[in-house]
Amino acid sequence: MKSLKRIATLAAIAAGCLGLAALPAQAQSGPIRIGSTLALTGPLSATALVHKLVGEIYVEDLNSRGGLLGRKVEWTVKDDQSKPEVARTLYEQLVTSDKVDLLMGPYATGAILSAMGVAQRYNKILIHHTMGIPSLAKYDMHFPAWSLGPDPGTTVPNTLFDALAALPKPPKTVAIVTSKFPSLHFLSLGAREVAKKRGLQEVLFLEWEFGNRDFGPIAARVKDAKPDLVFVGDIGLEGNMLLEAMKKIDYEPPLHFHLYPAPGPMATAPETKNALSVTIFEEHAPYTNNPVAAKFVATYNARAKAAGFPYTKVEVQAAASFTAWQLLEAAVVATKSLDDRKLADWLKANQVPTIQGTLRFDKGNNFGDDLMRIKQVQNGNWVTVWPKAWAAPGATIKTQ
């Protein structure tokens, strides 16, 4: 009897094992878990919420197509409060406590650098979307979707000044005012040097601490300087606050350029008319000729409207975030692996088509080409105005 019971028990175990073997791969291994932080609160939240929505859209679409490697994808997002030191702690938690399979970068350079340090400690690949200082990204398994090129301190200002040089009356004087936020400060210092080399006279240079909310004194100094162009190293709502302060003293700059404004507030406020900025994608042809981009635009429009966003169109921030997810999917699908080193090696060796163009990672610190273009607020919308090949149909730079 004991022998019969033992045989029956072994048979039951074997049957159970056979049953497990018959289950799909997803049930055996569970979902693929991707971990991130975003600035869901704090001064960067207005833009980070765009990145959160894009990630949700991408993961939902990915799962509707079968996920990755036959497994569903789960995205864990934690609030880093716009603080790089909090981002560092949370990425440690994602790797050690939450044991996520892969990492996706946070929003903004400071937080990305913090996440990169954690990724390097644990040999994890880090794909990210808004890193602004390539020279600081020393880790060989980081990959930027923000296609600034390896020397944006030179190339980005030159793109802007090339666009303005095509005006009937190009600016001759410039005021450069900037936050001390790392990437903004870096690019603004680069703009000083480029402007000098191109013969523009600098009539004012001012800095403010990140988190500043009193822009009245800065607005007054800009008005007194009477520049043809105001180059603003701003992020999030800083540009809006500066323009509001200018409006209070009855001053409207002839031309004003903003590095990383919150897309919705900068596009829709009345005082932001004709604001210039950088872009990699806007919601118009020729970008939307890409069928993947067109599908994303339709989905984002509806979801952003439902979420109550002030600007519901896809622009540079949303596009950079979408591109980062495209890079991750491309690497996993091509390698059929979640091995961080295999994914990194594949990205270094291959070019990836995305909604902003083809990206590669074989130049300085894994930054490929500078794909930055210039856009402008026109009639409450962002439109690309330079170079002409990427401009919205009929769009040119407007001045006062």
C-alpha positions in Angstrom: 0.0 0.0 0.0 2.8 2.4 0.9 4.4 1.6 -2.5 1.2 2.3 -4.3 0.7 5.6 -2.4 4.3 6.6 -3.3 3.8 5.8 -6.9 0.6 7.8 -6.9 2.3 10.7 -5.3 5.1 10.7 -7.9 2.6 10.4 -10.7 0.8 13.4 -9.4 4.0 15.5 -9.2 4.9 14.4 -12.7 1.4 15.4 -13.9 1.8 18.7 -12.3 5.2 19.3 -13.9 3.7 18.4 -17.3 0.9 20.8 -16.7 3.4 23.6 -15.9 5.4 22.8 -19.0 2.3 23.1 -21.1 1.6 26.7 -19.7 2.7 29.6 -21.9 6.1 31.3 -21.2 4.4 34.2 -19.6 2.8 32.1 -16.9 6.1 30.4 -16.2 8.3 33.4 -15.9 5.8 36.2 -15.2 5.9 39.7 -16.6 9.0 41.6 -17.6 9.4 44.4 -15.1 10.8 47.8 -16.1 11.6 50.4 -13.4 11.8 54.2 -13.6 11.5 57.3 -11.6 9.9 60.6 -12.8 9.5 64.0 -11.3 5.8 63.6 -10.6 6.0 66.4 -8.0 8.3 69.4 -7.7 9.4 72.0 -10.3 9.9 69.5 -13.1 6.5 67.8 -12.8 4.7 69.8 -15.6 7.0 68.1 -18.1 7.6 64.8 -16.3 3.8 64.1 -16.5 4.1 64.1 -20.3 6.8 61.4 -20.0 4.6 59.3 -17.7 1.7 59.4 -20.1 3.9 58.4 -23.0 5.3 55.5 -21.1 1.8 54.3 -20.2 0.7 54.5 -23.8 3.8 52.7 -25.1 3.5 49.8 -22.6 -0.2 49.4 -23.2 0.4 49.2 -27.0 3.4 46.9 -26.5 1.3 44.5 -24.4 -1.5 44.6 -27.0 1.1 43.3 -29.5 2.1 40.4 -27.2 4.6 42.2 -24.9 8.3 41.4 -25.1 9.7 37.9 -25.6 6.1 36.5 -25.3 5.7 38.1 -21.8 3.6 41.0 -20.7 5.5 44.2 -19.6 4.9 46.0 -16.3 6.2 49.5 -15.7 7.0 50.6 -12.2 7.3 54.4 -11.8 8.3 56.1 -8.5 8.3 59.9 -7.8 11.7 61.4 -7.5 10.2 64.7 -6.5 12.5 66.6 -9.0 15.5 65.8 -6.8 18.5 63.9 -8.1 19.4 62.5 -4.7 15.9 61.0 -4.3 16.2 59.5 -7.8 19.4 57.9 -6.8 17.8 56.2 -3.8 14.8 55.1 -5.7 16.8 53.5 -8.5 18.8 51.6 -5.9 15.4 50.3 -4.6 14.3 49.4 -8.1 17.4 47.3 -8.6 17.9 45.7 -5.2 14.5 45.5 -3.6 12.0 45.5 -6.5 14.4 43.5 -8.6 13.2 44.9 -11.9 14.5 43.3 -15.1 15.3 46.6 -16.9 15.6 50.3 -16.2 14.2 53.3 -18.1 15.8 56.7 -17.3 14.1 59.5 -15.5 13.4 63.1 -16.7 16.1 65.8 -16.7 19.9 65.7 -16.6 20.5 65.7 -12.9 18.2 62.8 -12.2 19.6 60.9 -15.2 23.2 61.2 -13.9 22.0 59.9 -10.5 20.3 56.9 -12.2 23.3 56.3 -14.4 25.5 56.0 -11.3 23.2 53.3 -10.0 23.0 51.5 -13.4 26.8 51.5 -13.6 27.1 50.0 -10.0 24.9 47.1 -11.0 25.9 46.8 -14.7 22.4 47.7 -15.9 21.7 49.3 -19.3 20.1 52.7 -19.0 18.1 54.2 -21.9 17.0 57.7 -21.2 15.3 60.6 -23.0 16.5 64.1 -21.8 20.2 64.1 -21.0 21.7 67.5 -21.9 25.4 67.2 -21.1 27.0 64.3 -23.1 30.5 64.9 -21.7 29.3 63.8 -18.2 27.8 60.5 -19.4 30.9 58.3 -19.0 29.1 55.0 -18.6 29.3 52.7 -21.6 25.8 51.2 -21.2 23.8 54.4 -21.3 21.9 55.4 -24.4 20.2 58.8 -25.0 17.0 59.2 -27.0 17.6 63.0 -26.8 19.6 63.3 -30.0 21.8 66.3 -29.1 25.0 64.9 -30.6 28.3 64.8 -28.6 28.9 68.5 -28.6 25.5 70.3 -28.1 27.1 73.3 -26.5 28.3 74.2 -30.0 25.9 72.6 -32.4 22.6 73.5 -30.7 23.3 77.3 -30.5 24.7 77.2 -34.1 21.4 75.7 -35.3 19.5 78.5 -33.6 21.8 81.2 -35.0 21.6 79.7 -38.5 17.8 79.9 -38.3 17.9 83.6 -37.2 20.6 84.5 -39.7 18.0 83.7 -42.4 15.7 86.5 -41.2 15.5 89.8 -43.1 16.9 91.5 -40.0 19.0 89.0 -38.0 19.7 89.9 -34.4 22.8 91.8 -33.6 22.6 91.8 -29.8 21.8 89.1 -27.3 20.9 88.8 -23.6 21.6 85.3 -22.1 19.8 84.6 -18.9 19.9 81.1 -17.5 19.0 78.8 -14.6 22.0 77.1 -12.9 20.3 73.7 -13.6 23.3 71.7 -15.1 22.3 71.1 -18.7 20.7 74.6 -19.1 23.8 76.3 -17.7 26.1 74.2 -19.9 24.2 75.0 -23.1 23.8 78.7 -22.2 27.6 79.0 -21.7 28.0 77.3 -25.0 25.6 79.9 -26.6 27.8 82.7 -25.2 30.8 81.4 -27.0 29.0 80.7 -30.2 27.3 84.1 -30.2 30.7 85.8 -29.7 32.3 83.8 -32.6 29.3 84.8 -34.9 29.7 88.5 -34.1 26.7 89.0 -31.8 27.2 91.5 -29.1 26.3 90.2 -25.6 24.5 93.0 -23.7 23.6 90.9 -20.6 24.4 87.7 -18.9 22.5 86.6 -15.8 22.0 83.4 -13.8 19.5 82.3 -11.2 19.2 79.3 -8.9 17.1 76.4 -10.0 13.8 76.7 -8.1 13.7 80.5 -8.3 10.2 82.0 -8.6 11.0 85.7 -8.5 11.7 86.8 -12.0 10.9 90.5 -11.7 14.5 91.7 -11.2 15.7 89.6 -14.1 12.9 90.9 -16.4 13.8 94.5 -15.5 17.5 93.9 -16.3 16.6 92.4 -19.7 14.3 95.3 -20.5 17.1 97.8 -19.7 19.6 95.9 -21.9 17.3 96.2 -25.0 18.6 93.0 -26.7 17.5 91.9 -30.2 17.3 88.3 -28.9 16.8 86.9 -25.4 18.3 83.4 -25.0 16.7 81.8 -22.0 18.2 78.7 -20.3 15.0 77.6 -18.7 13.3 74.4 -17.8 9.7 73.6 -16.9 7.7 76.7 -16.0 10.7 79.1 -15.5 10.2 80.6 -19.0 6.6 81.2 -18.4 7.4 83.0 -15.1 10.0 85.1 -16.8 7.6 86.2 -19.6 4.9 86.9 -17.1 7.3 89.2 -15.2 8.2 90.9 -18.5 4.5 91.5 -19.2 4.0 93.2 -15.8 6.6 95.8 -16.8 5.2 96.3 -20.3 8.1 94.6 -22.0 7.9 92.1 -24.9 11.3 90.8 -26.3 11.7 91.1 -30.1 12.9 87.5 -30.2 13.0 85.0 -27.4 14.4 81.5 -27.3 13.8 78.9 -24.5 15.8 75.7 -24.0 13.5 73.2 -22.3 10.1 74.9 -21.5 7.1 73.0 -20.3 5.5 72.4 -23.7 1.8 73.1 -22.9 2.1 76.3 -20.8 4.7 77.8 -23.2 2.5 77.1 -26.2 -0.8 78.3 -24.8 -0.1 81.4 -22.6 -0.8 84.7 -24.3 2.6 86.3 -23.3 4.6 83.4 -24.9 3.7 84.4 -28.5 6.5 83.6 -31.0 8.6 81.8 -28.4 11.4 79.7 -30.0 12.8 76.4 -28.7 14.5 73.2 -29.8 12.7 70.2 -31.1 13.1 66.7 -32.6 9.4 66.2 -33.5 6.2 68.2 -33.8 2.7 67.1 -34.8 2.8 68.0 -38.5 4.3 66.7 -41.8 6.9 65.5 -42.5 7.1 63.9 -39.1 3.6 62.5 -39.2 4.3 60.8 -42.6 5.7 58.0 -40.4 2.8 55.6 -39.7 4.1 54.7 -36.3 4.3 58.4 -35.5 0.8 59.0 -36.9 -0.7 56.2 -34.7 1.1 57.6 -31.6 -0.1 61.1 -32.3 -3.8 60.0 -32.5 -3.5 58.0 -29.2 -1.6 60.8 -27.4 -4.1 63.5 -28.4 -7.0 61.6 -27.0 -5.2 60.6 -23.8 -3.7 64.0 -23.1 -7.1 65.6 -23.6 -8.7 63.1 -21.1 -5.9 63.8 -18.6 -6.6 67.6 -18.8 -3.2 68.5 -20.3 -3.0 72.2 -21.3 -1.4 71.2 -24.6 -2.6 67.9 -26.1 -0.3 67.6 -29.1 2.9 65.5 -29.5 6.0 67.6 -29.3 9.7 67.2 -28.4 9.2 65.9 -24.8 6.6 63.3 -25.8 8.6 62.3 -28.8 11.9 61.9 -26.9 10.1 59.6 -24.4 8.5 57.5 -27.1 11.9 57.2 -28.8 13.4 55.8 -25.6 10.8 53.1 -25.5 11.4 52.3 -29.2 15.1 51.9 -28.5 14.4 49.5 -25.6 11.9 47.4 -27.6 14.2 47.2 -30.7 17.2 46.0 -28.6 15.1 43.3 -26.8 13.4 42.0 -29.9 16.7 41.9 -31.9 18.7 40.1 -29.2 15.8 38.0 -27.9 17.3 38.7 -24.5 17.0 40.8 -21.3 20.8 40.6 -20.7 21.9 44.1 -20.2 25.3 43.7 -21.8 23.8 42.0 -24.9 21.3 44.8 -25.3 24.0 47.5 -24.9 26.3 45.8 -27.4 23.5 45.6 -30.0 22.6 49.3 -29.6 26.2 50.3 -30.1 26.5 48.2 -33.3 23.2 49.1 -34.9 21.1 52.1 -36.0 17.5 52.3 -34.9 14.7 53.9 -36.9 12.5 56.1 -34.6 9.8 58.7 -35.0 12.4 61.5 -34.9 14.8 59.9 -37.3 17.5 57.2 -37.3 19.6 57.1 -34.1 23.1 55.7 -33.7 25.4 55.4 -30.7 28.9 55.1 -32.1 30.1 58.7 -31.4 31.1 60.6 -28.3 29.9 58.9 -25.1 27.2 57.0 -27.1 25.7 60.2 -28.4 25.2 60.0 -32.2 24.1 62.8 -34.4 22.6 66.2 -33.4 19.1 66.1 -34.8 18.0 69.3 -33.0 15.7 71.6 -35.0 14.1 74.9 -34.2 10.4 75.4 -33.4 8.2 78.3 -32.6 4.8 79.0 -31.0 2.5 80.2 -33.7 -1.3 80.6 -33.1 -1.1 78.5 -29.9 0.8 75.6 -31.4 4.4 74.5 -31.7 5.6 74.3 -35.3 9.0 73.5 -36.7 10.5 76.5 -38.6 14.1 75.4 -39.2 15.6 73.7 -41.1 13.3 74.1 -44.1 13.2 70.3 -44.8 11.5 69.7 -41.4 9.4 72.9 -41.2 5.6 72.7 -41.1 4.1 73.4 -44.5 4.4 77.2 -45.1 6.0 77.9 -41.7 8.7 80.5 -41.3 10.0 82.3 -38.2 7.7 85.1 -37.0 8.9 88.3 -35.3 7.1 91.2 -33.7 
